Amino acid sequence: MTTALIGQPISRVDGRRKVTGAATYVAEFQAPGLVHGAIVRSTVANGRIASIDSSAAQQAPGVIAVLTHQNAPKLAYRAHKGAPDPGIGERLHVLQADRVSHQGQPVALVIAEGLEQAVHAAMLVRVTYAPEAAITDIARAEPVPLTPPSETRRGDPDGALAAAEVKLGQTYVIPRENHNPIEMHATIASWDGDSLTLWDKTQWVHNVADEIAAVFGIPARNVRVISPFVGGAFGSALRTWPHVTLAALGARVAGRPVKIMLSRREMYYGTGFRPHTVQRVALGASRDGRLGAILHNGDQETSTYEEFTEALLNATGFLHSCPNVNTRHRLAPMNVHTPTYMRGPGEASGIFAIESAMDELAVALNIDPVELRLRNEPEQDEFRQLPFSSRSTRECYQAAAERFGWSRRNSEPRSMRDGRQLIGWGMATATYGAGRAPASAMARLLPDGTAEVASAASDMGPGTWTSMTQVAAETLGLPIERVRFTLGDTRLPRAPVHGGSITMASVGSAVQAACRKAREDALARGGGTNDVTEAMRRIGQPVEASVDSTPGDESQRFSMHAFGAVFVEVAVDPDLGETRVRRIVGAYGAGRIVNPKLARSQCVGGMIGGIGMALMEHSVVDGRNGRVSNANFAEYAVPVHADAPPVMDVIFVEEHDPHVNPLGVKGVGEIAMVGVAPAITNAIFHATGKRIRELPVTPDKLL
């Protein structure tokens, strides 16, 4: 038996390939006869196409075809039952009609021999529109209830709020934010008869296969999707976007493989975004800080053709103890393309509002923010009336506060300085669901003492290659260098979406089960030895095991979440209004940590993402036409190395959870983003005495 590998800070097994350029990303794949596609996009946000003149484009050098709604083949667009839930409605039918629903909607596709030829010809396509009034500003939209309506109520929140000794009510705003991963979205499509191969940037290869099969009306088994390396996504690759359909459509018409790679600007119009949200929170409490009422309403933008729902209010019902709670979630249909999940979806946005309000309540009551939360720590999930499978919030508060030095905090705003800089300390609670989905895996032991393990999972950067190899090697009883894990291909056993912090819980459990079965089979046939390598030498042929791993009923008996606490120090220049984050300490109760090095990296990345959310990121939409005014890295600010604080401390509170999944893991990719933004804005208030309730906190808001 080898040394235990789970829990060890092992370096990435795919690291060498990435730093030497041996890792192949989608746009780098080659196919014989490959040609290029360029998308012509609408310049109005609502209306109809009056005419399209593609004659000049068709005559341009290298052009093979120009597809519009007038000549593109009609597609089946069958229902896709296995789709990630975008909400109620019908996905965009690309190049199938003259209707325009949002700025940047594809209205034509140019296919040419070279990329530059395709881009040039796309500029020659002349489109005239019959524009109609467009709604691109949530302030002008008319929010409607979800389908079905999403409102929860327990107790008498209105009465409790009216009777509360202390009460407050405020509005919190988060603008549209775009994912901006380093790798831009790309797809290569190649047909062989009725079989299609797609190389696609995705977080879920089987979903792409299912969706494209539904669009083209072919069996899903006819679609192979390959996506071994993904250069970041943060949720933008969870869905199958129109450019994937266009690549497949163009390849069918051209009779040759077609590559479409989106520009940075195009990604602001075609790969989703965190939706603009307006949240209203009212809290009522006794003078000793016991919550008596929480009312939390949230409005968010969605497209006119789909109801995308970001679960803003997920955590409100269980994060803090309160007998009287009301939440109401509404959608504002607008002329935008459909939003999607972005790191920490739901909780990152909703907890910004609720944890900002809790800080305001702490100030009103003159109670320490940590103490206020401790006084309202629930014993169970009061929304679902279930016990938590585990909840280490108290331990997280204590560990992070001690590491941070919170006891030295002067509670008075503007009381702490470093030279001319105003210093502020703030904190917030974090949580994210610990889900699990069905997953399959295969393990094959070979006579030479090596093993091949596979599942069609994705790895957009958190280290799935490595963590799965660790689980497999420990379970098989082999050194890690003798195990090869393969992912990112629909020919492999089916895996769920790579998002929502479910990959290790889902795929990891399947890998563990498959490897355990393969090892047991090998030892049973190996002539009495307990050494799997010796057993395989004796057997002389591969031993293979495949397992379909499915969750039990634990999620119906327990409320399963990761929890954490985030503490932040900021320095604010009183003359310039510039905010610098100087320290972040985060403590997390996330079950068993498979690889502390990878997990810490995830948390640091989430902290930096939270800095962007709090201080920088904002997709500025022109309310007249829906155009994103800053769809580039020159004007859409994202945090860079210079913005990372010198101290980013990550603490993993020891937590044993026997209920959550066989590995006892919860995942940290999503929760790492949650709570950072409110901790920063709470610290800014402590530094300046100014409460900013609309993100991002730019210098003009502090001057």
Residue, then its C-alpha position, 0 to 999 in steps of 0.5 A: m500500500t502506498t502512502a496516503l495521497i488524499g490531503q497532500p499538497i501535490s503539484r499539478v500533474d498537468g502543470r508541465r504541459k501547460v508551462t511548456g506549451a504542450a497543452t492543446y487548447v481548442a483554438e490550437f487544434q487542427a483538422p484537414g481542410l480547416v476554414h474559418g468563420a466570422i460572425v456578423r452581429s446586429t447593431v440594434a437591440n430589438g427589431r427585425i432585419a429589413s434586408i441583408d446584402s451579402s453580395a460584396a462579401q460573397q465576391a471577396p477573396g477566399v469566401i466560401a459561403v455567407l449564411t443568413h436567415q434567408n439561406a441557412p438550413k432550417l434546424a430542428y431545435r428539439a427540446h433538450k431535457g438534460a440542459p442546465d436549467p436556463g429557466i423557462g423559455e426557448r433558446l435563441h434560434v440562430l439564423q432561423a428568422d428575421r427577429v432581433s432580440h439583443q445587440g450583438q445577436p448573430v445575423a450572418l456567418v461568413i466562411a472563408e479560407g483564412l481568418e482575415q478573409a472571413v473577418h474582412a468579408a463580414m465587414l462587407v455584409r450590409v444589414t438594414y433593420a426595422p428597429e423597435a423600442a428596446i429595454t436595456d436598462i433595468a430601471r426601465a424594465e418591468p420585473v415579473p415573478l418567476t415561473p413558477p413564482s419564487e416567494t418564500r415566507r415563514g412566520d410574520p415578517d411584516g408584523a415582526l419588522a413593524a414591531a422591531e426595536v431596531k430596523l433598517g431597510q436599504t437597496y443594494v445594486i450589483p451591475r452586469e459583470n462579464h467573466n473574461p477568462i484568459e482563453m476566449h471561446a472557440t469551437i471547431a466543427s467537423w462532419d463525417g456524414d451524420s457524425l459530428t466532432l466538436w472541439d469546444k471550450t466547455q465546462w460540460v462536454h456531454n451537455v454540448a453533445d446533447e444540445i447540438a444533437a437536439v439542435f440538428g435533430i440527430p442522435a446524441r451518440n453521433v456527436r463527439v465533443i473534445s475539450p481537454f484543456v480549458g483556459g478559465a471560464f468562471g461559468s461562461a462555458l456552462r452553456t452551449w452558445p450560438h457560436v457553437t451551433l454556427a460552427a457546426l452549421g457552417a461546417r455542414v454547408a462548407g463540407r469542411p471543418v470550420k473554426i470560430m473563435l470569438s474576439r474579446r469584444e464578442m464575448y460580451y455579447g455571446t457567452g453570458f454574464r452575471p446579471h444586473t441585480v437590485q436587492r432590497v433588504a429590511l432587517g428588524a432586531s431587538r436591541d441586544g441584536r437578535l434578528g426578528a425579521i428579514l425581508h429580502n427582495g431581488d430583481q434581476e435582468t434576463s433576456t426576452y426569450e429565456e427566464f434565466t434565474e440567478a438564485l440570489l436568495n438561496a442563503t437568506g433563509f438559513l444563513h442567520s437564525c430568524p423566525n420571520v423571513n420573507t424572500r421574493h425574486r423577480l425577473a426583468p425581461m430585457n433586450v439582452h442576451t441571456p445571462t448565465y452563472m458566474r463564479g459564486p452564482g446566487e450566493a456571491s450576489g445575494i450575500f453581498a446584500i444580506e451581509s452588508a445589511m448585517d454590518e449596517l445593523a451591527v453599526a446601528l446596535n453598536i455590536d461587534p459584527v462578529e458578535l452579531r452573527l454569533r448571536n444569530e447562529p442557527e442550530q439547523d436550516e430554518f428554511r428547510q427544517l433540516p439539520f446541517s450535515s455539518r456547519s463550522t461557521r463558529e470555528c471559521y469566525q474564530a480562526a479567521a478573527e484570531r489570524f486577522g487580529w480582529s480584537r484590536r479593531n477600533s469600532e469607530p469609523r475613520s479611527m484607524r490610520d496609516g499615515r494619511q491612509l484611512i484604514g478599515w477592517g470589515m468581515a462577512t460570512a460566506t456559504y455555498g451549497a455542497g451538491r452532488a450529481p450522478a457521475s460515471a468513471m472507469a478504472r483499468l489496471l494494466p499488467d505493467g503496474t500502471a492504471e488508466v482512469a477516466s471520466a468525461a469531466s472538465d478542468m477549467g483550472p482548479g486542478t481536476w486532473t490532479s485531484m482525481t489522480q490523487v483519489a485514484a492512486e490512493t484507492l488503487g494503492l499505486p504511486i501517483e506517477r503510475v496513474r493516468f487520468t483522462l477527461g474532457d471527451t464524450r467517449l469517456p464515461r459521463a460526468p456532470v457539469h464542471g461547476g457549482s463546486i460539485t466535481m470532486a463530490s460527484v466525479g471524485s466519488a465515481v473515480q473512488a468507487a471504480c478504482r476500489k472495484a478494480r483493485e478488489d477484482a485484481l486482488a481477488r484474481g491475483g493469487g492471494t497477494n495484497d500488492v496490486t502491482e504483483a497481482m496484475r503481474r500474475i494476472g497478465q491482462p488488464v482488469e477494468a471496472s466501470v461504475d455509475s455513482t449516484p447520490g442517495d437521499e442524504s440531501q433530503r435528510f440534511s442541509m448541505h453547505a460549505f461555510g466560511a468567514v472573510f476578514v479584510e483590511v483596506a486602505v483608502d486614500p482620502d484625497l484620491g478615493e482610491t481603495r487598496v485591499r491590504r489583507i484578506v483572511g478567509a477561513y472555510g469549513a469545506g469538508r475534507i480537503v483533497n489537495p491543500k495546495l490546489a484548494r488554497s489556490q482556488c481560494v486565493g483566486g476567489m479572493i482576487g475575483g471578489i476584489g474585482m467584484a467590489l472595486m472594479e468590474h462593471s459592464v457599462v451598457d448604453g441604455r439607448n442601444g444595449r451596446v457594451s461601452n467597455a467591451n475590452f480590457a482597456e476599459y473593463a477593469v479586472p484585478v491584476h497582480a498589482d491589485a492582489p494584497p500582499v497578505m492572502d491567508v487561507i485557513f481550512v477548518e477541520e471538518h468531518d462530514p459523513h453525510v455529504n458524499p463518500l469522500g466527505v468533500k464540499g468544494v471551495g471553487e464557488i465559496a471562495m468568491v462569496g463574502v469577499a465583496p461585502a467584507i471589502t465594502n464593510a471595511i470601506f465603511h469602517a475606514t471612511g464612514k461612507r456606506i457604498r451600496e452599489l458596486p463597484v466602489t470606484p473613487d468617485k463614490l468616495l469623494 
